[in-house]
Amino acid sequence: MQSLAWAERAAALPSDRFARATGIRHAVAATTHLQARDLDHGLVAGHQAVAVLADVTSIRTASYLGDVANALTPWQREPEVRNLIGIISRTTATSTAATA
């Protein structure tokens, strides 16, 4: 998948210098895995995206994290999924409030 190849290239970027680009690529990878019904890899990439984007205040990053949360909805009863959705909600609330 092209989106996963694009996301893998982000691994070479230092996240401290390219946080937004790296975090968005992790979010795209998470969404792609989840759309392919690969929960395990989707959760890993989703957590990576949140970890990188936690200090980035941007409507764009909040949108990408929102896509991850939406892609998680088929598994919303799973505790680890609820946990990640909660983390995303808190992160995006902080991000969008800071840009308002």
Secondary structure, DSSP 8 states (H G I E B T S, - for coil): -HHHHHHHHHTTS-TTTSHHHHHHHHHHHHHHHHHTT-HHHHHHHHHHHHHHHTT---HHHHHHHHHHHHHTGGGTTSHHHHHHHHHHHHHHHHHHHHH-
